[in-house]
């Protein structure tokens, strides 16, 4: 996959906001991997801030919607993983500043 396509996918995912924290899932460090095969099928490997996150299904739906807006994308598979577990150190500098986390 071309670097520009990966940037486009990550850009689309930055439109998905975690409703509890108000920050996008990319800056929160929730997206572990994103890839697209030659058939236009995108695989997103991501986690949630907690296993019991009540917003999980809503976030997955928003990921699907955001990625499908790219014309090159034919289908999306979202894989929720719990390894490695998410923690605040995975957040971008922007997210840490916005949330007041040091």
C-alpha positions in Angstrom: 0.0 0.0 0.0 1.3 3.4 -0.9 2.2 5.8 1.9 -0.2 8.4 0.5 -3.1 5.9 0.8 -2.1 5.1 4.4 -2.1 8.9 5.1 -5.6 9.1 3.5 -6.9 6.3 5.6 -5.5 7.8 8.8 -6.9 11.2 7.8 -10.3 9.6 7.4 -9.9 7.9 10.8 -9.1 11.3 12.4 -12.7 12.1 11.8 -13.8 9.4 14.2 -14.1 11.1 17.6 -14.1 9.0 20.9 -17.4 10.3 22.4 -16.2 10.0 26.0 -12.9 11.9 25.5 -13.8 14.2 22.6 -10.5 13.4 20.8 -10.1 11.4 17.5 -9.1 7.8 17.7 -5.8 8.3 15.8 -4.5 10.9 18.2 -5.7 8.8 21.1 -3.5 6.0 19.8 -6.4 3.6 19.4 -5.5 2.7 15.8 -2.7 0.1 15.8 -2.6 -0.7 12.1 -4.5 0.2 8.9 -3.9 -1.6 5.6 -5.6 -1.9 2.2 -5.3 -4.8 -0.2 -5.3 -4.7 -4.0 -9.1 -5.3 -4.0 -9.8 -2.1 -2.0 -10.5 -3.9 1.3 -9.3 -2.0 4.3 -8.4 -3.8 7.5 -8.3 -1.6 10.6 -6.7 -3.0 13.7 -7.6 -0.9 16.7 -8.5 -1.0 20.4 -10.8 0.9 22.7 -9.9 2.8 25.8 -11.4 0.1 28.0 -12.8 -3.4 27.5 -16.2 -2.3 28.8 -16.4 0.7 26.6 -20.1 1.3 25.9 -19.3 3.3 22.8 -17.4 0.4 21.1 -20.2 -0.4 18.5 -20.8 3.3 17.8 -17.0 3.9 17.2 -16.7 0.8 14.9 -19.7 2.1 12.9 -18.1 5.5 12.6 -14.8 3.9 11.5 -16.7 2.0 8.7 -18.5 5.2 7.6 -15.3 7.4 7.6 -13.2 4.9 5.7 -15.9 4.0 3.1 -16.0 7.7 2.1 -12.6 7.3 0.3 -13.3 6.4 -3.3 -10.6 3.7 -3.4 -12.2 1.7 -0.6 -14.6 -1.1 -1.4 -15.0 -2.7 2.0 -13.9 -2.3 5.6 -13.0 -4.8 8.3 -12.6 -3.5 11.8 -10.7 -5.8 14.2 -10.9 -4.8 17.9 -7.9 -6.1 19.7 -6.9 -5.9 23.4 -3.2 -6.6 22.9 -1.3 -4.5 23.5 -3.6 -2.9 26.1 -4.2 0.8 25.5 -2.8 3.3 27.9 -2.4 7.1 27.9 1.3 6.9 26.8 -0.1 5.9 23.3 -1.7 9.3 22.9 -0.2 11.9 20.6 1.2 15.1 22.2 -1.9 16.9 20.9 -4.3 14.5 22.7 -2.3 14.7 25.9 -2.4 18.5 25.9 -6.1 18.6 25.0 -6.9 16.2 27.9 -4.4 17.7 30.3 -2.4 14.5 30.6 1.3 14.7 31.2 
